[in-house]
Amino acid sequence: MHRTDIQVRFADSDAFGHLNNAVFASYAEIGRLEFLSGFTELVKSLILAHLVIDFRRQVTLNQRVTIDTAVEHIGNTSIRLRQWVNADDEVAAEITAVVVHFDYATQKPVSVPDNVRAELASQLLSDG
């Protein structure tokens, strides 16, 4: 599990100090990019294909926000990540993101390289 600290900005909140739901996607992206940047040039060849956010509770401007990121599944061309937005160490949202290894020259998905697959396998969530 990889943890990313998020710098919450005043602009992320509404007049009541609650974080806008849309910023959760931005926070998840920050967490994904930080997590994936440690894996052999992978970030430069990924595109986001799917994003689902399940909101669990409100987050306010004064709370400490972190994003936990882990690999849930490695497919042939895609990687499914699980992420959790935490506010003061309590889960505020659960996120599923699917990123695709992509060749921008051909504009087509390509297989995740074996060396990257091996690195990512060490970060797979356990079933239990």
C-alpha positions in Angstrom: 0.0 0.0 0.0 1.4 3.4 -1.0 0.3 6.5 0.9 0.3 10.0 -0.6 -0.3 13.1 1.5 -2.6 15.7 -0.2 -2.2 19.4 0.2 -5.8 20.5 0.5 -6.4 23.9 -1.0 -9.1 26.5 0.0 -10.4 26.4 -3.6 -11.2 22.6 -3.1 -13.9 23.5 -0.7 -17.3 25.2 -0.7 -18.6 28.0 1.5 -19.2 25.6 4.4 -15.6 24.2 4.2 -16.7 20.8 2.7 -14.5 19.4 -0.1 -16.2 19.4 -3.4 -16.8 15.8 -4.7 -15.0 16.6 -8.0 -11.6 17.1 -6.2 -11.7 13.5 -5.1 -10.9 12.5 -8.7 -8.0 14.9 -8.8 -6.6 13.6 -5.4 -6.9 10.1 -6.7 -4.9 11.1 -9.8 -2.2 12.6 -7.6 -2.0 9.3 -5.6 -2.0 7.2 -8.8 0.8 9.2 -10.4 3.0 9.2 -7.3 2.5 5.5 -6.9 3.1 4.5 -10.5 6.0 6.8 -11.0 8.1 4.3 -9.1 7.6 1.6 -11.8 10.0 1.8 -14.7 8.8 4.6 -17.0 5.2 3.2 -16.7 3.5 6.6 -16.1 4.5 7.9 -19.5 2.5 5.2 -21.3 -0.7 5.0 -19.3 -4.1 6.4 -19.9 -7.1 6.3 -17.6 -9.8 4.2 -18.9 -12.2 3.8 -16.0 -12.8 5.6 -12.7 -15.5 4.9 -10.0 -15.8 6.8 -6.8 -17.9 5.6 -3.9 -18.3 8.4 -1.3 -18.4 7.3 2.3 -18.4 10.6 4.3 -17.8 14.3 4.0 -14.4 15.8 4.2 -13.8 19.3 5.6 -11.1 21.8 4.8 -9.3 21.4 8.1 -8.8 17.6 7.9 -5.6 15.8 7.0 -6.2 14.1 3.7 -4.2 11.1 2.3 -4.7 8.7 -0.6 -3.8 5.0 -0.2 -3.1 3.2 -3.5 -2.6 -0.5 -4.3 -2.8 -2.8 -7.3 -5.9 -5.0 -7.4 -5.4 -6.7 -10.7 -2.9 -6.8 -13.6 -4.4 -7.7 -17.0 -2.8 -8.1 -20.3 -2.9 -4.3 -21.2 -4.6 -2.9 -18.1 -3.9 -2.4 -14.4 -6.8 -2.0 -11.9 -5.9 0.0 -8.9 -7.8 0.4 -5.6 -7.5 3.7 -3.8 -8.9 5.1 -0.6 -9.3 8.8 0.2 -8.7 9.2 3.9 -9.6 12.2 6.1 -7.9 12.1 9.5 -7.2 8.4 8.9 -10.9 7.5 8.3 -12.0 6.3 4.8 -14.0 9.1 3.1 -14.1 7.5 -0.4 -13.2 4.3 -2.1 -12.0 4.5 -5.7 -11.4 1.9 -8.5 -9.3 3.1 -11.4 -8.3 1.2 -14.5 -5.3 2.4 -16.4 -4.2 1.0 -19.8 -0.7 0.6 -21.1 -0.9 2.6 -24.3 1.2 3.1 -27.4 0.6 6.8 -28.4 2.3 6.2 -31.8 -0.2 3.5 -32.9 -3.0 4.8 -30.6 -3.6 1.3 -29.3 -3.3 -0.6 -26.0 -0.1 -2.7 -25.6 0.8 -5.5 -23.2 2.2 -4.5 -19.9 6.0 -5.3 -20.1 7.1 -8.4 -18.1 9.5 -6.4 -16.0 6.8 -3.9 -15.0 4.3 -6.7 -14.4 6.8 -8.3 -12.0 7.3 -5.0 -10.1 3.6 -4.4 -9.9 2.9 -8.0 -8.7 4.8 -7.2 -5.5 2.1 -4.5 -4.8 -1.0 -6.8 -5.4 -3.7 -6.7 -2.7 -4.1 -10.0 -0.9 -7.5 -11.7 -0.9 -7.5 -12.1 2.8 
